[in-house]
Amino acid sequence: MLELHQFRHSAFCLKVRMSLAAKEMSYRTVDVTPGVGQLSIFRRSGQRQVPVLIDGNKAIADSSAIIRYLEACKPEPKLIPNDPKQAAQAHLIEDWADKTLADAARASLLQAISNDPNLLVALLPEDLPEPFRQIMGNLPHELFNGVKKLLNAGQRSDLLYSLKMLSRLVEGSSWLIGNEMSIADIAVAAQLSLFKFPESSGSGLVGKGCPGFSDHPLLKPLFDWRDHLDHLLAQKKVEVV
């Protein structure tokens, strides 16, 4: 049985879960506790970051490496197109989503947390003791003041422009590349989860996210596209808890 060691609300872990669902592969998740839990995964994989996929005595780290491994294990349905040009396009979009979009998503979410500590509480691991959750929820806003400088007005404007272009691209189209789901769709949709959390995030987070993006009217087609993909993969999901 495949084991996915993860942080539940990590966009990169979501990217792997979406890929496993797309391929209808059974797996179980192991939620890693930050700190102590990361030492355990370090002993298994040689590094502390998640996601890490365990398959027997093999440990595969990094979401892109995991997906390439899944492609080798179960070639159909393909997430990396056969057509070389489409494969190149998929790789470029995945790389942009994993780096540029991911950095902007993290910064935007941190800014949102700085204005709403309850969002931080909702993101905490579910097994954390309630007293600790209350302490985190009562942290003074001043602790997050420095975070607000992570995205300046120009960077927010550039990000919003890119997301508007994406919104136009997916309006009336199911896939970013070709006529089938690819890693490009999954990589972008996973990072969008930090701007506006989908239903799969749970009742405590669904609909929450980053003001100015999550509620922007011109981005509605983009989040609708993401939600459609989320629902489609939820029907295929064969996770074993």
Backbone bond lengths (Angstrom), bond angles and torsions (degrees), N, CA, C in turn:
res aa  C-N    CA-C-N  psi(-1)  N-CA   C-N-CA  omega(-1)  CA-C   N-CA-C  phi
1 M - - - 1.453 - - 1.526 110.17 -
2 L 1.325 116.40 128.56 1.457 121.00 175.79 1.522 110.43 -66.21
3 E 1.322 116.11 140.82 1.458 122.08 175.71 1.528 108.79 -121.51
4 L 1.329 116.15 126.75 1.458 120.83 175.95 1.518 108.69 -105.97
5 H 1.319 116.55 111.69 1.456 122.14 176.79 1.525 106.89 -88.45
6 Q 1.328 116.54 125.88 1.451 119.65 -165.10 1.525 113.25 -150.99
7 F 1.337 114.04 163.54 1.455 122.95 156.42 1.520 104.84 -99.23
8 R 1.304 117.19 126.70 1.461 119.65 -171.46 1.524 113.52 -55.50
9 H 1.341 117.18 -40.86 1.459 119.96 -173.18 1.524 113.35 -99.36
10 S 1.315 116.88 13.46 1.460 120.64 173.30 1.525 109.66 -73.01
11 A 1.327 116.31 131.00 1.458 120.02 178.80 1.526 111.19 -64.13
12 F 1.332 117.43 -32.91 1.463 119.99 -179.58 1.534 111.00 -72.44
13 C 1.325 116.82 -33.29 1.465 119.51 174.94 1.528 110.03 -70.28
14 L 1.332 116.05 -38.23 1.465 119.56 175.21 1.521 110.61 -61.60
15 K 1.308 116.59 -39.64 1.471 121.15 177.83 1.522 110.87 -56.75
16 V 1.324 117.35 -41.90 1.464 120.74 178.95 1.529 110.50 -70.63
17 R 1.333 118.28 -41.93 1.460 120.90 179.12 1.528 110.52 -61.65
18 M 1.318 116.80 -40.04 1.463 120.39 178.24 1.528 110.55 -64.36
19 S 1.314 116.68 -38.92 1.469 120.78 179.57 1.520 110.98 -67.57
20 L 1.322 117.20 -41.62 1.465 121.03 176.94 1.532 110.59 -62.74
21 A 1.331 116.00 -39.56 1.464 119.56 178.53 1.522 110.67 -67.07
22 A 1.336 117.13 -41.39 1.459 120.98 179.98 1.527 110.89 -59.63
23 K 1.324 116.54 -36.12 1.458 120.97 179.79 1.529 112.82 -89.92
24 E 1.348 115.64 -1.19 1.466 121.66 179.74 1.529 111.39 53.88
25 M 1.320 114.70 46.40 1.464 121.39 178.62 1.524 109.10 -100.43
26 S 1.318 116.81 133.53 1.459 120.93 -180.00 1.526 109.98 -77.81
27 Y 1.328 115.38 143.85 1.462 121.10 -178.95 1.518 108.63 -162.60
28 R 1.306 115.47 167.27 1.452 120.74 172.08 1.516 108.89 -125.53
29 T 1.319 115.89 147.49 1.456 120.20 179.37 1.520 110.11 -97.81
30 V 1.313 115.36 146.52 1.465 123.16 173.57 1.520 106.18 -125.34
31 D 1.340 116.75 106.83 1.454 120.53 179.59 1.521 109.78 -74.24
32 V 1.308 115.58 124.71 1.461 122.56 -176.60 1.527 109.04 -91.38
33 T 1.318 116.78 129.53 1.457 121.36 174.97 1.519 108.78 -80.69
34 P 1.337 118.21 123.89 1.468 119.16 179.72 1.524 111.37 -53.96
35 G 1.327 115.56 135.80 1.463 120.32 -179.62 1.509 111.22 96.20
36 V 1.330 116.54 -95.47 1.470 121.66 -176.47 1.521 111.15 -61.33
37 G 1.323 116.25 -45.08 1.459 119.83 -179.09 1.513 112.67 -64.13
38 Q 1.326 116.79 -31.36 1.456 120.36 179.47 1.522 112.04 -70.21
39 L 1.328 117.52 -27.92 1.464 119.63 175.05 1.516 110.49 -65.68
40 S 1.329 115.68 -38.11 1.460 120.20 179.08 1.525 111.04 -64.70
41 I 1.325 116.11 -44.39 1.466 118.94 -178.96 1.523 110.58 -70.24
42 F 1.348 116.76 -26.84 1.466 120.04 175.78 1.524 110.53 -63.27
43 R 1.329 116.32 -39.71 1.466 119.69 179.43 1.520 111.28 -66.62
44 R 1.344 117.01 -27.26 1.468 120.25 -179.36 1.522 112.46 -84.51
45 S 1.347 116.20 -36.62 1.463 119.14 -169.02 1.521 114.62 -120.03
46 G 1.348 117.76 -12.00 1.452 120.18 -178.64 1.517 113.91 86.81
47 Q 1.313 118.76 2.96 1.461 121.67 175.34 1.527 109.32 -151.70
48 R 1.333 115.83 161.19 1.462 120.99 -169.89 1.527 113.71 -95.70
49 Q 1.317 116.98 -10.36 1.455 119.53 -174.43 1.531 111.45 -84.50
50 V 1.313 115.36 149.88 1.454 121.77 173.31 1.534 107.26 -113.56
51 P 1.340 116.50 157.07 1.460 128.29 12.19 1.529 113.27 -81.41
52 V 1.336 113.61 152.85 1.462 122.41 170.38 1.520 107.04 -132.36
53 L 1.310 116.51 128.42 1.463 121.77 177.46 1.522 108.49 -102.60
54 I 1.325 115.40 126.54 1.468 121.29 177.18 1.518 108.31 -104.84
55 D 1.323 115.82 123.92 1.470 121.64 176.35 1.522 107.10 -129.26
56 G 1.337 115.37 95.93 1.461 119.42 -175.65 1.515 110.12 65.19
57 N 1.328 116.51 -119.97 1.470 120.34 179.42 1.525 112.21 -96.11
58 K 1.324 116.81 9.46 1.463 121.47 179.16 1.524 109.86 -100.29
59 A 1.316 116.39 138.45 1.458 122.62 175.12 1.522 107.56 -125.32
60 I 1.334 116.28 118.92 1.463 121.44 -178.13 1.513 108.65 -114.80
61 A 1.322 116.33 121.90 1.457 122.29 179.95 1.525 110.02 -106.28
62 D 1.342 115.46 159.10 1.461 124.14 178.50 1.526 110.09 81.87
63 S 1.328 115.45 127.41 1.468 120.58 -174.18 1.526 112.78 -59.82
64 S 1.325 117.66 -41.20 1.468 119.77 -179.21 1.524 111.38 -66.95
65 A 1.348 117.07 -41.57 1.466 120.90 177.64 1.523 110.56 -64.36
66 I 1.337 116.67 -38.56 1.470 120.50 178.63 1.519 110.52 -62.51
67 I 1.326 116.99 -42.98 1.464 120.11 -177.94 1.527 110.56 -67.81
68 R 1.320 117.76 -37.76 1.466 119.27 174.92 1.529 110.32 -63.06
69 Y 1.318 116.69 -36.78 1.464 120.67 177.08 1.524 110.31 -64.67
70 L 1.332 117.12 -42.98 1.459 120.75 178.81 1.527 111.14 -63.92
71 E 1.323 116.27 -36.79 1.472 120.16 177.29 1.528 110.86 -61.14
72 A 1.325 115.90 -38.16 1.472 119.44 179.25 1.527 110.95 -72.53
73 C 1.339 116.44 -36.50 1.469 120.30 -178.49 1.526 111.72 -72.08
74 K 1.330 115.18 -39.83 1.467 120.00 -177.27 1.531 107.68 -141.03
75 P 1.340 116.28 91.62 1.465 119.86 -173.61 1.530 115.19 -62.98
76 E 1.325 117.56 -25.33 1.467 120.04 -177.73 1.528 109.78 -118.30
77 P 1.321 117.12 141.44 1.465 127.69 -9.04 1.524 111.31 -71.19
78 K 1.302 115.38 144.25 1.457 120.77 -176.46 1.527 110.76 -73.81
79 L 1.303 115.80 139.60 1.458 121.37 171.45 1.525 111.02 -104.98
80 I 1.311 116.80 -17.56 1.460 122.38 173.46 1.519 107.21 -109.59
81 P 1.328 118.98 114.24 1.472 121.19 -173.36 1.519 112.94 -58.34
82 N 1.347 114.74 151.41 1.457 120.09 175.40 1.520 111.88 -70.16
83 D 1.328 115.62 -38.56 1.459 120.14 -178.32 1.527 109.93 -63.07
84 P 1.325 118.52 125.46 1.470 120.70 -175.41 1.526 113.64 -58.29
85 K 1.334 117.13 -40.47 1.466 119.49 -179.45 1.526 110.79 -67.20
86 Q 1.329 116.36 -42.53 1.456 119.70 178.28 1.527 110.98 -66.97
87 A 1.324 116.98 -36.14 1.461 120.45 176.94 1.529 110.51 -63.56
88 A 1.335 116.24 -40.26 1.462 120.51 178.13 1.527 110.52 -65.25
89 Q 1.329 116.24 -42.35 1.467 120.26 178.19 1.533 110.63 -62.17
90 A 1.331 115.64 -42.70 1.463 120.40 179.76 1.524 110.39 -62.15
91 H 1.322 116.60 -42.27 1.462 120.52 179.66 1.524 111.09 -63.49
92 L 1.336 117.26 -43.20 1.462 120.73 -178.87 1.527 111.41 -64.88
93 I 1.331 116.92 -40.99 1.464 120.10 179.37 1.523 110.23 -68.74
94 E 1.335 116.62 -41.15 1.468 119.67 177.46 1.523 110.06 -60.74
95 D 1.314 117.18 -44.29 1.459 120.90 -178.80 1.528 110.78 -63.79
96 W 1.338 117.31 -40.97 1.467 121.25 177.57 1.526 110.31 -63.76
97 A 1.335 116.42 -43.45 1.466 120.11 -179.96 1.517 111.22 -64.99
98 D 1.331 117.18 -42.23 1.466 121.78 -176.32 1.524 113.00 -72.02
99 K 1.307 117.44 -22.26 1.476 119.97 -176.51 1.531 110.74 -112.63
100 T 1.308 117.28 -72.69 1.468 120.88 -174.53 1.520 112.02 -63.33
101 L 1.333 116.65 -51.86 1.462 119.85 -178.18 1.521 110.79 -67.96
102 A 1.325 117.29 -38.90 1.465 120.92 -179.87 1.521 111.53 -63.20
103 D 1.326 117.66 -43.46 1.467 120.61 178.94 1.525 110.37 -62.47
104 A 1.326 116.48 -43.58 1.462 120.39 -179.77 1.520 111.17 -67.27
105 A 1.335 116.99 -37.41 1.467 120.70 179.90 1.517 110.78 -65.21
106 R 1.335 117.31 -43.75 1.465 120.52 179.36 1.528 111.09 -63.29
107 A 1.334 116.29 -44.01 1.460 119.97 -179.87 1.523 110.82 -64.31
108 S 1.332 116.67 -41.50 1.462 120.62 -179.94 1.520 110.84 -65.86
109 L 1.326 117.07 -39.65 1.462 119.96 179.50 1.525 111.08 -67.62
110 L 1.327 117.11 -39.66 1.460 119.95 177.23 1.529 111.16 -62.47
111 Q 1.312 116.16 -38.48 1.456 119.50 176.44 1.523 111.01 -64.69
112 A 1.338 116.49 -40.18 1.462 120.16 178.11 1.524 110.79 -63.90
113 I 1.346 116.44 -39.56 1.470 120.89 178.15 1.521 110.70 -64.05
114 S 1.332 116.43 -35.95 1.458 119.67 -179.04 1.517 111.72 -62.78
115 N 1.311 117.09 -25.50 1.463 121.66 178.89 1.529 112.82 -97.88
116 D 1.323 116.83 -12.39 1.469 120.27 -176.35 1.528 109.17 -145.92
117 P 1.348 118.27 85.79 1.471 120.93 -179.64 1.525 112.85 -59.04
118 N 1.330 118.06 -23.75 1.464 119.96 177.53 1.529 111.55 -62.82
119 L 1.330 115.62 -27.75 1.460 119.51 176.52 1.520 110.29 -66.75
120 L 1.323 116.95 -38.47 1.466 120.81 176.08 1.520 110.46 -61.27
121 V 1.325 117.48 -43.87 1.470 121.41 179.68 1.525 110.26 -60.68
122 A 1.320 117.28 -41.87 1.462 120.87 -179.70 1.527 112.20 -65.03
123 L 1.328 116.64 -25.49 1.461 121.17 -179.09 1.523 113.33 -86.50
124 L 1.332 117.58 -12.36 1.462 120.65 -177.94 1.530 110.78 -67.64
125 P 1.335 117.77 150.90 1.465 120.63 176.02 1.522 111.58 -55.23
126 E 1.323 116.88 139.44 1.457 121.31 -174.55 1.522 112.98 -65.79
127 D 1.333 117.82 -22.90 1.461 119.45 -176.84 1.527 113.15 -87.91
128 L 1.332 117.76 3.96 1.460 119.64 177.13 1.524 110.14 -70.99
129 P 1.337 118.18 139.26 1.464 120.83 179.58 1.530 111.58 -58.59
130 E 1.317 115.91 145.30 1.455 121.18 -177.43 1.535 112.79 -58.70
131 P 1.345 120.00 -40.26 1.472 118.52 178.10 1.528 112.98 -57.37
132 F 1.341 116.26 -38.38 1.459 119.68 179.24 1.527 110.63 -67.42
133 R 1.336 116.54 -38.69 1.462 120.77 178.27 1.530 110.25 -62.60
134 Q 1.338 116.41 -39.17 1.457 120.07 179.58 1.519 111.40 -66.30
135 I 1.325 115.84 -40.13 1.463 119.84 177.78 1.527 110.51 -60.18
136 M 1.334 116.79 -45.13 1.462 120.76 -179.95 1.521 111.02 -63.32
137 G 1.328 116.11 -37.36 1.459 119.81 -179.68 1.514 113.18 -70.55
138 N 1.317 116.94 -21.34 1.463 121.30 -177.86 1.522 113.38 -99.58
139 L 1.330 117.26 7.25 1.465 119.23 178.43 1.526 109.93 -61.66
140 P 1.314 117.62 138.12 1.468 119.92 179.33 1.528 111.93 -66.04
141 H 1.330 115.81 143.69 1.462 120.71 -178.52 1.526 111.94 -59.20
142 E 1.342 116.42 -27.47 1.456 119.56 -176.69 1.529 112.64 -59.22
143 L 1.330 116.66 -26.46 1.464 120.03 179.73 1.518 112.00 -63.87
144 F 1.339 116.17 -22.87 1.464 119.85 -175.97 1.529 112.19 -103.04
145 N 1.327 117.20 4.42 1.456 118.74 -174.23 1.526 112.72 -58.50
146 G 1.328 116.88 -38.99 1.448 119.56 179.80 1.512 113.29 -64.74
147 V 1.324 116.00 -27.23 1.461 120.69 -179.24 1.520 111.31 -62.93
148 K 1.343 116.14 -31.51 1.456 119.90 -174.98 1.526 112.49 -63.43
149 K 1.339 116.82 -14.45 1.457 120.19 -179.46 1.527 112.03 -87.94
150 L 1.337 117.73 -1.74 1.459 119.78 -175.29 1.516 112.61 -65.54
151 L 1.336 117.14 -34.96 1.457 120.91 175.78 1.516 107.67 -122.07
152 N 1.326 116.80 116.18 1.446 118.72 175.79 1.527 110.01 -84.49
153 A 1.313 116.15 177.03 1.468 120.12 -175.21 1.520 111.37 -59.96
154 G 1.328 116.98 -39.87 1.460 119.77 -179.83 1.515 112.38 -65.86
155 Q 1.326 116.12 -40.61 1.463 119.88 179.04 1.523 111.54 -66.66
156 R 1.319 116.70 -39.98 1.469 120.24 176.80 1.523 110.66 -62.96
157 S 1.322 115.69 -39.74 1.457 120.04 179.24 1.527 111.37 -64.98
158 D 1.326 116.43 -43.39 1.470 120.62 178.28 1.524 110.96 -63.43
159 L 1.343 115.95 -42.54 1.462 120.31 179.36 1.518 110.79 -63.43
160 L 1.325 116.20 -45.31 1.455 119.78 179.87 1.523 110.98 -61.31
161 Y 1.331 117.03 -38.97 1.463 120.90 177.54 1.528 111.08 -60.95
162 S 1.343 116.92 -45.30 1.467 120.78 179.70 1.525 111.07 -62.70
163 L 1.319 116.92 -41.90 1.464 120.24 179.94 1.520 111.31 -68.26
164 K 1.319 117.32 -34.31 1.474 119.87 175.52 1.524 110.27 -63.99
165 M 1.341 117.13 -40.96 1.459 120.50 178.15 1.530 110.57 -63.50
166 L 1.330 116.19 -40.94 1.464 120.26 176.42 1.516 110.51 -62.51
167 S 1.325 116.26 -40.38 1.463 121.08 -179.24 1.524 110.34 -61.66
168 R 1.324 116.89 -41.37 1.464 120.66 176.58 1.527 110.89 -64.89
169 L 1.328 115.33 -38.02 1.462 120.43 -176.40 1.524 111.87 -65.08
170 V 1.324 117.55 -38.55 1.467 120.25 -174.92 1.523 112.67 -91.16
171 E 1.336 117.38 -10.89 1.458 119.36 -179.49 1.528 109.34 -65.49
172 G 1.317 115.23 117.09 1.459 120.72 -178.71 1.508 114.23 80.48
173 S 1.330 117.94 7.94 1.466 121.48 -179.94 1.523 109.31 -133.16
174 S 1.314 117.10 137.17 1.460 120.71 -178.25 1.515 112.93 -80.43
175 W 1.350 117.18 -30.39 1.458 120.29 -171.28 1.509 111.35 -131.06
176 L 1.317 116.35 149.32 1.459 121.34 179.02 1.516 112.22 -72.79
177 I 1.331 115.94 -31.16 1.467 121.49 -177.50 1.520 109.17 -133.68
178 G 1.322 117.56 129.25 1.455 121.04 173.80 1.521 113.58 63.77
179 N 1.327 115.45 -152.13 1.458 122.01 -173.91 1.525 113.34 -114.19
180 E 1.329 116.67 13.83 1.460 120.17 -179.37 1.526 110.15 -139.53
181 M 1.319 114.71 158.68 1.454 119.60 174.75 1.523 110.17 -61.55
182 S 1.330 115.32 140.58 1.465 119.90 177.58 1.518 109.21 -138.50
183 I 1.306 115.12 175.91 1.454 120.52 178.59 1.520 111.08 -62.10
184 A 1.330 117.47 -24.38 1.467 120.78 176.96 1.522 110.21 -61.46
185 D 1.334 117.25 -47.09 1.461 121.53 179.17 1.524 110.81 -61.83
186 I 1.316 116.17 -45.91 1.464 120.90 -175.81 1.518 110.99 -66.72
187 A 1.329 117.62 -42.87 1.470 120.72 -178.54 1.522 111.29 -63.51
188 V 1.330 117.25 -43.86 1.465 120.64 179.81 1.522 110.66 -68.24
189 A 1.341 116.68 -46.45 1.469 120.00 -178.27 1.522 111.42 -61.54
190 A 1.321 117.54 -36.97 1.465 120.57 -179.60 1.529 111.02 -63.55
191 Q 1.322 117.13 -43.97 1.472 119.51 -179.70 1.530 111.29 -70.02
192 L 1.322 117.54 -31.03 1.465 120.33 177.50 1.525 111.57 -63.38
193 S 1.343 116.69 -20.37 1.464 119.96 -179.14 1.518 111.55 -62.56
194 L 1.341 118.26 -23.54 1.457 120.88 179.87 1.527 111.95 -82.82
195 F 1.315 117.26 -22.00 1.461 120.37 176.73 1.526 111.31 -80.91
196 K 1.338 115.83 -34.57 1.460 121.49 176.90 1.522 107.43 -154.34
197 F 1.325 116.29 113.92 1.457 120.07 -171.68 1.527 111.51 -71.49
198 P 1.339 117.55 133.69 1.467 121.76 179.86 1.524 111.82 -81.80
199 E 1.322 116.28 174.91 1.465 121.53 -179.65 1.516 112.02 -57.76
200 S 1.328 117.36 -34.65 1.460 120.58 -178.01 1.525 112.51 -65.54
201 S 1.338 118.28 -11.87 1.462 121.46 178.66 1.522 112.30 -76.34
202 G 1.333 117.08 -15.16 1.461 120.44 -179.53 1.521 111.68 103.96
203 S 1.318 115.70 159.89 1.459 121.69 -173.76 1.527 113.07 -62.90
204 G 1.327 117.87 -27.50 1.456 120.39 -179.19 1.515 113.91 -72.71
205 L 1.332 116.83 -17.07 1.462 120.10 -175.89 1.520 114.46 -121.21
206 V 1.322 118.64 -23.52 1.463 120.70 -172.51 1.522 110.97 -53.15
207 G 1.333 114.70 130.55 1.449 121.25 178.99 1.507 114.72 86.44
208 K 1.336 118.12 -18.80 1.455 120.85 178.20 1.525 109.40 -79.69
209 G 1.318 115.16 165.85 1.451 117.82 179.09 1.500 112.36 163.83
210 C 1.311 116.56 -136.82 1.461 122.79 -172.09 1.527 110.17 -108.13
211 P 1.320 117.81 106.34 1.469 120.26 177.84 1.525 111.25 -54.67
212 G 1.317 115.04 143.28 1.456 120.23 -176.67 1.507 111.58 95.67
213 F 1.335 116.27 -22.07 1.461 122.63 174.63 1.530 109.81 -116.28
214 S 1.325 116.36 -54.53 1.466 120.27 -176.73 1.521 112.71 -60.90
215 D 1.336 116.82 -29.18 1.462 120.80 -176.83 1.523 113.30 -109.64
216 H 1.328 117.14 11.48 1.468 119.31 -178.51 1.527 109.71 -76.65
217 P 1.338 118.66 125.56 1.473 120.18 -175.24 1.526 114.34 -61.52
218 L 1.324 117.72 -31.98 1.468 119.94 -178.60 1.523 112.50 -76.23
219 L 1.335 116.81 -11.53 1.466 120.13 177.79 1.523 112.53 -97.76
220 K 1.318 117.07 -0.87 1.471 119.98 -179.74 1.523 112.26 -56.78
221 P 1.354 119.95 -45.37 1.475 118.46 177.31 1.525 113.05 -58.06
222 L 1.328 116.89 -33.39 1.461 120.40 -179.34 1.521 110.97 -68.67
223 F 1.330 117.17 -45.12 1.465 119.53 179.53 1.534 110.99 -72.85
224 D 1.323 118.06 -30.72 1.465 120.66 173.80 1.529 110.18 -63.27
225 W 1.336 115.73 -42.23 1.473 120.96 177.52 1.516 109.79 -61.65
226 R 1.346 116.46 -45.70 1.458 121.03 178.96 1.529 110.64 -61.11
227 D 1.333 117.42 -42.91 1.464 121.01 -179.29 1.519 111.34 -65.36
228 H 1.338 116.31 -37.64 1.469 119.75 177.52 1.521 110.53 -62.05
229 L 1.319 116.08 -43.27 1.465 120.56 178.25 1.527 110.20 -65.13
230 D 1.309 116.94 -40.33 1.469 122.43 178.64 1.528 110.24 -60.06
231 H 1.328 117.36 -45.67 1.470 121.51 179.58 1.522 111.35 -66.53
232 L 1.332 115.50 -40.85 1.464 119.38 179.75 1.520 111.75 -60.93
233 L 1.317 116.72 -43.78 1.459 120.08 -178.84 1.514 112.28 -74.72
234 A 1.339 117.09 -28.09 1.469 120.09 177.21 1.527 110.27 -62.01
235 Q 1.320 117.40 -32.71 1.453 121.90 178.83 1.524 112.47 -71.13
236 K 1.339 116.26 -24.74 1.455 121.15 -179.03 1.509 113.76 -93.25
237 K 1.330 115.98 -14.15 1.451 121.74 -171.56 1.521 112.02 -61.19
238 V 1.325 115.99 132.33 1.476 121.35 179.52 1.527 110.10 -128.52
239 E 1.330 115.55 36.10 1.462 120.27 179.14 1.532 110.84 -61.53
240 V 1.310 115.87 139.34 1.464 122.19 174.61 1.505 107.21 -111.04
241 V 1.327 116.98 115.45 1.471 120.60 -177.30 1.524 110.29 -80.29
